Amino acid sequence: MSSSAAAHGQRAHGVRLEWGPTGAAAIADGADVAVVVDVLSFTTTLTVAVERGLVVHPFLWRDERATAHAEELGAVLAVGRFEQRTAAPGATVSLSPAAMAEVVAGGDLERVVLPSPNGSAISFGLRDAGVEVVGACLRNATAVGHWLAPRVADGAVVAVVPAGERWPDGTLRPAAEDLWGAGAVVDALVLAGVAVPGGISPEAQLARDAFLAVRDRLPERLLGCAGGQELAAVDFAADVAIAAQLDVSAVVPVLGDDGFRDAR
């Protein structure tokens, strides 16, 4: 391994942080657990769905492949936010956290396929790399930090991956909301008081510092950041409000062979 790869992979540190799919691949080598953070909205919607008792299957695309995958699993394929507006009455399973909060699990609705080009795609890539994948957001940051603490105490290496968004040309756009969500998880782990072998990387500490700077103003800041403004402008401010709720959930969604389930 070159010294450059070791440096950019933050190999010296027990808690690492890097952005998007490429960053995830860079810091996953040697990591035991990866925490994927996509606040607006994959991991927030995921957390809400697991709170509702649903098993969530991530998927990279929402096309005929996702439809076939959902049929194979006996799952409901979530629609996109805008598709939700024209869906049949009762078809409220979507990528919108607010819509997901209205879903009642049971009967024919036990599993959901939740496509996402960011958080879902990163989760797939990390799982294929042999890393245990956890979904985190502001809603369950402390729960995830507490779940990580004994593992870190036993020597586990943690890779925290804020998903970010995409510019129209496909390049990564780091997103403030994902930086804050990632920082909230790092902060919870620090407050748990465990010794981190190799310490926390400067990149992970930067995320923590950013979160602490806005912790007491999360609803305002989340609505004011670019991602929040974008959703509010198309009448999805309720999604932003749900995403801004700090530590209201105790679920820890862990991705296994049978989808995301609560680790508890």
N, C-alpha and C positions, 0 to 999 in steps of 0.2 A: 504494500500500500504506500502511495506517495505521501510525502508530508503535507502536500496541498489537499489531498483527499481527506487525510486525518483531521486537518484544521477545519475544513468546510463541513466535515461530518461531525464536528464537535466531539471527537472520540474521547477526549480527556475527561468529559463531563458525564455525570450520571443522569442529569436531566438536561435535555437538549431541545432546541426549537428551531424549526425552519418552515418556510412557506410552500404550500401547493404540492402537486405531485412530484415535481423534480426535487424540491427540498425534502419531501418525505423520504424519497429514495436515498438521498444523501445521508440522512441521520438515522435511517432504519437499520443500517448494518451494525450488528452487535446490540441492538435494542431488544428488550423483552416485551415492552408494552408501548403502544402508540395511542396517543390521545388525539382524535380528530375533532377540530372545532370549526363549525360552519354555522354561525349564529343566525344569519338571515338567508337560508333557514333550515338546511338539512338536519343539523344535529339538534336544533330546537324542536323541529317537527318530530324527529325521531324520539326525543325525550318525552314529548307530550304523548306520542303514540304508545310508548312503553308504559307511561303512567296509566294509560287507558286499558292496559292489559293486552295490547297487541304485540305480535311478533313481527318485526320489521325486516324485510329482505331488501338490501340496497341493490341498485342496478344502475348501470352507466348511462343507458339511453332510454328515452320514452318513445319507442317505436314498436314495430311488429315483434321484435325480439323480446321486449319487455312484456308484451301481451302474451306471447307464448310461454314465457317464464312464469308469469302469474297463473296462467291456466295449469301449468305443470304442478305448481305448488298448491293449487286450490286457494289462491290468494286474490285479494282485490288490488288492482293496479291503481295507484293514486294518480289523479289528474293534476295538471298544472294549475297555477292560480287562476289564470284567465279562462282556462277550460272549465274550471269550477263554476263560473258565472253562467255558462250555457248548458251545464250538465242537467240531467234529469233530476227532479225533486228527490232529495234524500241522498244524492250522490255527492257526499261532502268529504270523501276521503281524498285529500289533496296535499300538496306540498305546503299549503298554508297552515301555520301552527294554530291560528284561530279556528279554522275549519276542523282541524284534527281534534281540537279540544271539545268539539261537539259530538264526536264519534262515540258510539256505544258498542263495545266489543261483545261478541257472542253470536250464536247461531252460525250464519255463513260468513261472519266477519271475525276471523281470528288472526289472519295474516294479511300483511300489506306489503306490496312491492313498491318501494319508494325510489324512483329514479332521480338522480342528481348528477350533473356533470362535474361538480366540485367535491363536496364531502363524500358522496357515495363512491365516486371514482377513486378517490384517495384511499378510502376504506378497503376497496377491492384490491388495490395495488399492495397495500401493507399486509393484508391477510395472505395474499399470494407469496409475499416475501417471508412468511412464517412468523409474523409479529402479531401478538394479541392486540386487538383493536377495540378501543373504547370510544363511545360518542359522548362529547361534552359540550356544554353551552353555559351561559350565565345561570340558567335555572338550576343546574345540578353540579355546579363547579365544586362546591365544598364536598358533596357526596363523592364525587370522583376523586378529589384529593385525599379524602379519608380512606377510600378503597385502595388507592395507590400506596399509601403510607407504609403499611406492613410489607408490601412487596419491595419497596425501595429499601426498607430497613434490612431486608434479606438479600440485598444486592442487585435488585432488578434495575435495569437501565430504561429510562422513560424518554420517548420521543414525542414531543408535543407539536402538532401540525395544524396551525391556522390555515384554513383552506384558501381564503382569498376569493376573489371573483375574476372575471375575464374581461379584458378590453375587447372591442369589436374585432380586432385582428387576432384574437385568441391568446394574446400574451397575458401573463398573470397581473392582476391588479390587487396588491395588498389592501386589505379592508380593515378599517379601524375597529369594527365590531368584532372581528375574529381575533385581532390583537388583544382586545380587552377580555374576550372570553378565554383565550389561552392564558393570559396573565392571571385571571381569576383562579384557574386550576393550579397554576404554579404557586400562587399565594396560599391557597388552601393546603397545599403540600408542605410549604414552609411552616405554616402555622401549626401543622401536625407535629412538628418538632423532631422529625426523623433526620438522622445524619445521612446526607447524600454522598455516596462514594464519588469522588472527583468534583463534587459541588455542582452548582447550577451554572449553566453556561451564561455568558453575558447576553446572548440573544434571548434566553428564557427570562433572565432578570429584567431586561428591557420591557418585555411584555408585562411582567409583574408591576413594574414601575408605572407603566401606562394605565393598567387597570386601577391601581391605587389612586392615581390622579383623578379618575372619574367615578370612583366607586359610589360616592354619595350623590351623584347626579346622573346615574345611568339612564333613566327614562328620557331625560332632556338630551343627553349626549347621543344616545342611540338614534333618537328621532332626528337629531341635527346632522349626523354624519351622512356621507353621500348615499350609502345603502339605505339608510332610514328615510331620507328625503325621497329617494327613488320610489320606494314602496308607498309612502304616504301620498305621493303625487298621483298614484293610480288606485287610491282608496283601499290600501292595505295597511293603514296605520295600526290597526288592531294586531297585526302580526308583529309589528315592531314593539308594541306594548307588552305582548306576551314574552317576546325574546328578552326584554329588559328586566324581567322579574328575576331578581338575584336569590339563589338558594331557596327556591320554593319547592324543589323536588328532591327526593331521596333516591331516585332510580339511578342505576349505573348500567347503561346499555352496553353489553359486551357482544361482539360479533363472533358467533360460532358457526359450525357447519349448517346450522338450522336457523340462521338469521340473527338479528340483534335481540337479545333477551336481557332482562334485569339480572345482574350478577348476584343480587341478594337471594 
